[in-house]
Amino acid sequence: MKILIGVTGGIAAYKSLELTRLFIKAGHEVQVVMTSGAKEFIQPLSFQALSGNPVRDSLFDTNQEMGMGHIELARWADQIVIAPASAETLAKLRMGRADDLLTTLVVATDKPIMLAPAMNKVMWSNAATQENVAILQQRGFEILQPASGEQACGDVGEGRMPEPQVIFDAVNQFQVQQVKNQQACLELRRFWKGKTLLVTAGPTYEAIDPVRFIGNRSSGKMGFAIAEVAAKVGAKVTLIAGPVNLSTPVKVECLNVRSAQQMFEAVQQHVASADVFISAAAVADFRVAEPAAQKLKKQAGSDEMVLTLTKNPDIVAWVAQQDTKPFVVGFAAETENVLEYARTKLRSKNLDMICANQVGENLGFEQDSNALTLITEQQEKALPSSTKTQQATDLLRFISDLV
Ligand code: CTP
């Protein structure tokens, strides 16, 4: 593997010599890029001796550009590891700055990047640093958790660069996972490429009056994860979302609705072209029969308020009743007797498959991870607890084996 190690300014820079040695010893090719800050701590010659390659440090060195420009260097690498990654580097990467060779490389590459932050514990816990880390993670950077312990400045706490062996192991593990993900992606693509998927997600809000509504705690994350993974593996995805606080995944057409009735109409409009319909939305079973036109006022002398509710259309059951219908998947979010209730819903709604989901305190709703059991008339498969993206991947694979 071709590994590009970026070294930025920090006392931990000396540990990256050992990291370089570990990669070389394991048979990898290594090139090192140092920032000017890094060179304040350690001589480029040391990295050159260990890697067997001249150290790169300048964006504008005409000799180096003739040899291997920053674009070729970005293309050359299979994996980029920035260790140590200083607070300044995290901030620059978050902003997409390209004012030295290392940051320019990062902007110019589509290869996986692992960051090993190292800094004083207060700098690490600073809100700006934490925000930078969170955003870089969202963008796909692999960020190692700094180690805890005594720091060069005398403080004790979190912020030390992980030991070289820990970084080395993390890179290896990450590469193994990458290969697995690519294989999984290829398998999914075989079925989903060109298929049309319709997904509902999130809660519905049923108006009581112009300012109040009846809703539920669904975050929409599961449905959005399904839409995102399906689009990534080549499906044409339409997502019908109730009120959620999530950004639309790339290459997904998202229609925003509020009430169950609006969701029903949107599904009716789009279902004819769907190969698969996944009803992940937590649709309100009832709506207020007659929402008030004006804000309701408290009634003097009365401690009660009575709302008359009327049943909403059952969207997934309606789809499953059509003569020409897609493969229909429902969800059953339950707090007890999960599998039993789910099996009953599978039959009563005439679904092809149902995803049973235990919800409650710290489970299912509003969470990033989940544990679904996938149920059809013939099979049941319990997925181990994992991220909603992983659950979505497993669910889409299960469907591809059935359809
Ligand atoms: N669903 C729907 N339209 C509704 C209600 C539910 O499409 N009006 C779908 C959900 O998207 C989900 C499945 O039906 O796929 C959930 O079934 P349901 O029996 O409605 O679950 P609950 O609302 O939890 O019902 P109950 O209170 O009876 O458990």
Residues whose N, C-alpha, C, O or C-beta is under 5 A from the ligand:
A	BS01	CTP	S279 A280 A281 A282 V283 A284 D285 N312 P313 D314 I315 V316 A317 V329 G330 F331 A332 A333 K345
